[in-house]
Amino acid sequence: MGLVERFYDNSPVFFQNILVTVSGYQRNITHYGKAYYDYLKFLADFDNWSLEKKLEYQ
């Protein structure tokens, strides 16, 4: 068993939860990549555009 596994196994449950959350966040960032998050931001911004600006973009 490696050092990381022993550290994790000997940590309190609330700290294990934090470690798992951080690990999941890092995996999502590397899995989807920057282009995905840029496009997601564009879609969120697009929802707030006026109708005229949306028609102009088309």
C-alpha positions in Angstrom: 0.0 0.0 0.0 1.4 3.4 -1.0 1.8 6.5 1.1 -1.2 8.2 -0.5 -3.5 5.2 0.2 -2.3 5.0 3.8 -2.8 8.7 4.3 -6.3 8.5 2.8 -7.3 5.4 4.8 -6.1 7.0 8.1 -7.9 10.3 7.5 -11.2 11.2 9.1 -14.3 10.7 6.9 -14.9 14.4 6.4 -11.3 14.8 5.1 -11.7 11.8 2.8 -14.9 13.4 1.4 -12.9 16.6 0.6 -10.1 14.6 -1.1 -12.6 12.7 -3.2 -14.3 16.0 -4.2 -11.1 17.6 -5.3 -10.0 14.5 -7.2 -13.4 14.4 -9.0 -13.1 18.1 -9.9 -9.6 17.6 -11.3 -10.8 14.6 -13.4 -13.7 16.7 -14.8 -11.4 19.5 -15.8 -9.0 17.2 -17.6 -11.7 15.1 -19.1 -13.8 17.8 -20.8 -11.0 20.3 -21.5 -10.9 24.1 -22.0 -13.0 24.1 -25.2 -15.9 22.5 -23.5 -15.9 25.1 -20.7 -15.5 27.9 -23.1 -18.5 26.7 -25.1 -20.5 26.2 -21.9 -19.8 29.8 -20.9 -20.8 31.0 -24.4 -24.2 29.2 -24.0 -24.8 30.7 -20.6 -24.0 34.2 -22.0 -26.2 33.5 -25.1 -29.2 33.0 -22.9 -28.9 36.6 -21.6 -28.5 38.2 -25.1 -31.4 40.3 -26.5 -33.4 38.9 -29.3 -31.9 41.4 -31.8 -28.4 40.3 -30.8 -29.3 36.6 -31.2 -30.8 37.3 -34.7 -27.7 39.2 -35.6 -25.5 36.3 -34.5 -27.5 33.9 -36.7 
